[in-house]
Amino acid sequence: MEKKEKMPITDWDPEDRPREKLMEKGVRALSTAELIAILIGSGNKDETAVELSQSILDEANNSLNDLSKKSIEELMEFNGIGEAKAISIIAALELGRRRKSEEVVQKQRIKNSKDAYDWIYKRLADLSQEEFWIVTLNSANGIMDTKRISEGGLASTPVDMRRLFRPVLLQQAAAMMVFHNHPSGNCKPSPEDDQLTKKIKSAATQLDIRLLDHLIVSGNTYYSYADEGRL
């Protein structure tokens, strides 16, 4: 079978060219692949920039969250993506993440699990390893401080109870919330998560400190022990 020859973007109908389409119809009219195509500018000998961009998205399960976890080296495995193009993609995704974090209303009080998630999201989003964080609060649930307690591997992170409660005691906090992420994309708690939560709850009770919640963050979703009635 004769191989179909690639048609350069410059030969496309003007309305189908990503840049021209953006100017004529606005940025929201473009697909994700078309937006990435604008970033990389050109494809390879077999694919247009849009086709190459779609190939990259296909490899990332058509998920920008998954794409944002790819390294420069992983992106450069695609034919037509050099270091400069890979860096452009990573930089654009980071700008998107920072915009999302800026859009979060910086609430000084945490009233529910959604407030807590919005506060911690920018610190846990897109991480490739697990991290454990604490937020200390005053008697009115006002945020006092936010600290990372530990970082680990892909599936777990160690939590030293003395290190966890040190900022709570030093700041004479009335309440606390703890957070960790699941890079796997599944925010369902593990038996180890349940055991750790019980241990933290028990220690907090002995110190007369309110443990308001333990959130497990995974991408754009989260699990709240408080919402599930497990605290």
C-alpha positions as CSV (number, residue, x, y, z in Angstrom):
1,M,0.0,0.0,0.0
2,E,1.3,3.4,-0.9
3,K,2.1,5.5,2.1
4,K,0.0,8.6,2.5
5,E,2.0,11.7,2.2
6,K,1.8,14.2,5.1
7,M,0.2,17.5,4.3
8,P,2.0,20.4,5.9
9,I,0.0,22.6,8.1
10,T,0.7,25.5,5.8
11,D,-1.4,23.7,3.1
12,W,-4.4,23.2,5.4
13,D,-7.5,25.3,5.1
14,P,-6.7,28.5,7.1
15,E,-9.5,27.7,9.6
16,D,-7.8,24.4,10.4
17,R,-4.4,25.9,11.1
18,P,-4.0,26.2,14.9
19,R,-2.6,29.8,15.0
20,E,-5.0,31.1,12.4
21,K,-7.9,29.2,14.1
22,L,-7.0,30.8,17.4
23,M,-7.0,34.3,15.9
24,E,-10.2,33.8,14.0
25,K,-12.2,31.8,16.6
26,G,-10.5,32.3,20.0
27,V,-8.3,30.1,22.1
28,R,-11.3,28.0,23.4
29,A,-12.0,26.8,19.9
30,L,-8.7,24.8,19.8
31,S,-8.3,21.2,20.9
32,T,-5.6,20.3,23.4
33,A,-3.5,18.8,20.6
34,E,-3.8,22.1,18.6
35,L,-2.7,24.1,21.6
36,I,0.4,21.9,22.1
37,A,1.0,22.1,18.3
38,I,1.3,25.9,18.7
39,L,4.0,25.3,21.4
40,I,6.1,22.9,19.4
41,G,5.7,24.7,16.0
42,S,6.4,21.7,13.8
43,G,6.1,18.0,13.6
44,N,8.3,15.4,11.9
45,K,8.6,13.9,8.5
46,D,5.6,11.6,9.1
47,E,3.4,13.8,11.3
48,T,2.2,17.4,11.4
49,A,2.6,19.3,14.6
50,V,-1.0,18.6,15.5
51,E,-0.6,14.8,14.8
52,L,2.6,14.7,16.8
53,S,0.9,16.6,19.6
54,Q,-2.0,14.1,19.6
55,S,0.6,11.2,19.7
56,I,2.1,12.7,22.8
57,L,-1.3,13.1,24.4
58,D,-2.3,9.5,23.5
59,E,0.9,8.3,25.3
60,A,-0.2,10.4,28.4
61,N,-3.8,8.8,28.3
62,N,-5.1,12.2,27.0
63,S,-4.5,13.6,30.4
64,L,-2.7,16.9,31.0
65,N,-2.1,15.7,34.6
66,D,-0.2,12.6,33.3
67,L,1.6,14.7,30.7
68,S,2.8,17.1,33.3
69,K,4.6,14.3,35.1
70,K,6.8,13.5,32.1
71,S,10.4,14.5,32.1
72,I,12.3,16.3,29.4
73,E,14.0,13.0,28.5
74,E,10.7,11.2,28.2
75,L,9.2,13.9,25.9
76,M,12.4,13.8,23.8
77,E,11.6,10.1,23.0
78,F,9.0,11.3,20.5
79,N,10.3,11.8,17.0
80,G,10.4,15.5,16.3
81,I,10.6,16.6,20.0
82,G,14.0,18.0,20.9
83,E,15.1,19.6,24.2
84,A,13.7,23.1,23.3
85,K,10.3,21.7,22.4
86,A,10.2,19.5,25.5
87,I,11.1,22.4,27.7
88,S,8.3,24.5,26.1
89,I,5.7,21.9,26.9
90,I,6.9,21.5,30.5
91,A,7.0,25.3,31.0
92,A,3.5,25.7,29.6
93,L,2.1,23.0,31.9
94,E,3.8,24.6,34.9
95,L,2.3,28.0,34.0
96,G,-1.1,26.3,33.9
97,R,-0.5,24.7,37.3
98,R,0.5,28.1,38.8
99,R,-2.5,29.8,37.3
100,K,-4.8,27.3,39.0
101,S,-3.0,27.8,42.3
102,E,-3.5,31.6,41.9
103,E,-7.2,31.2,41.2
104,V,-7.6,29.5,44.5
105,V,-9.0,32.0,46.9
106,Q,-6.4,32.2,49.7
107,K,-8.8,31.5,52.5
108,Q,-7.4,32.3,55.9
109,R,-9.9,30.0,57.6
110,I,-10.6,26.4,56.7
111,K,-14.3,25.5,57.1
112,N,-14.5,22.2,55.2
113,S,-12.6,19.6,53.2
114,K,-12.9,21.6,50.0
115,D,-11.2,24.6,51.6
116,A,-8.5,22.3,52.9
117,Y,-8.0,20.7,49.4
118,D,-7.8,24.1,47.7
119,W,-5.2,25.2,50.2
120,I,-2.9,22.2,49.8
121,Y,-3.5,21.4,46.1
122,K,-0.7,23.7,44.8
123,R,1.8,21.9,47.0
124,L,0.8,18.3,46.2
125,A,-0.3,18.6,42.6
126,D,1.7,16.7,40.0
127,L,4.2,15.2,42.4
128,S,5.8,11.9,41.3
129,Q,6.5,10.9,44.9
130,E,4.5,10.8,48.1
131,E,4.8,13.7,50.6
132,F,3.2,14.3,54.0
133,W,2.1,17.8,55.1
134,I,0.6,19.4,58.1
135,V,-1.5,22.6,58.5
136,T,-1.7,24.1,62.0
137,L,-4.7,26.2,62.9
138,N,-5.9,28.4,65.8
139,S,-9.1,28.0,67.8
140,A,-11.1,29.7,65.0
141,N,-9.7,27.4,62.4
142,G,-7.5,30.1,61.0
143,I,-4.3,28.9,59.2
144,M,-1.2,29.4,61.2
145,D,1.4,27.5,59.2
146,T,1.8,24.9,56.5
147,K,4.8,22.5,56.6
148,R,6.1,19.4,54.8
149,I,6.9,16.7,57.3
150,S,8.3,14.0,55.0
151,E,8.7,12.8,51.5
152,G,9.1,9.3,50.2
153,G,8.8,7.0,47.2
154,L,6.0,6.2,44.8
155,A,3.8,4.3,47.3
156,S,4.6,5.6,50.8
157,T,6.3,8.2,52.9
158,P,7.5,7.7,56.5
159,V,5.9,9.9,59.2
160,D,7.8,10.6,62.4
161,M,5.3,11.5,65.1
162,R,7.7,13.7,67.0
163,R,8.4,15.7,63.9
164,L,4.7,15.9,63.0
165,F,3.7,17.3,66.4
166,R,6.7,19.6,66.9
167,P,5.2,22.6,65.0
168,V,1.8,22.0,66.6
169,L,3.4,22.3,70.1
170,L,5.8,25.1,69.3
171,Q,3.0,27.3,67.8
172,Q,0.5,26.3,70.5
173,A,-1.9,25.4,67.8
174,A,-5.5,24.5,68.8
175,A,-6.1,22.2,65.8
176,M,-4.3,20.5,62.9
177,M,-5.0,18.9,59.5
178,V,-2.7,16.4,57.8
179,F,-2.4,15.7,54.1
180,H,-0.6,13.4,51.8
181,N,-0.7,12.5,48.1
182,H,-1.1,9.3,46.0
183,P,0.9,9.7,42.8
184,S,-0.9,6.6,41.5
185,G,-4.1,8.5,40.8
186,N,-6.2,6.5,43.3
187,C,-7.1,8.5,46.4
188,K,-8.6,5.5,48.2
189,P,-6.8,5.1,51.6
190,S,-4.7,2.0,52.2
191,P,-4.7,0.0,55.4
192,E,-1.4,1.8,56.3
193,D,-3.2,5.1,55.8
194,D,-6.0,4.1,58.1
195,Q,-3.5,2.9,60.8
196,L,-1.5,6.1,60.6
197,T,-4.7,8.2,60.9
198,K,-5.7,6.4,64.0
199,K,-2.2,6.9,65.5
200,I,-2.3,10.6,64.8
201,K,-5.8,11.0,66.1
202,S,-4.9,9.2,69.3
203,A,-1.8,11.4,69.9
204,A,-3.7,14.6,69.1
205,T,-6.5,13.6,71.6
206,Q,-3.9,13.0,74.4
207,L,-2.4,16.5,73.7
208,D,-5.9,18.1,73.6
209,I,-5.5,19.1,69.9
210,R,-8.3,18.8,67.4
211,L,-7.4,16.7,64.3
212,L,-9.9,18.2,61.8
213,D,-9.1,16.0,58.8
214,H,-6.7,13.8,57.0
215,L,-6.9,14.4,53.2
216,I,-5.4,12.1,50.6
217,V,-4.9,14.1,47.4
218,S,-4.6,12.5,43.9
219,G,-4.7,14.8,40.9
220,N,-8.0,16.7,40.9
221,T,-9.6,14.5,43.5
222,Y,-9.3,13.8,47.2
223,Y,-10.4,11.6,50.0
224,S,-11.4,13.2,53.3
225,Y,-11.5,11.1,56.5
226,A,-13.7,13.7,58.1
227,D,-16.3,13.7,55.3
228,E,-16.3,9.9,55.6
229,G,-17.0,10.0,59.3
230,R,-13.7,8.2,60.1
231,L,-12.2,10.7,62.6
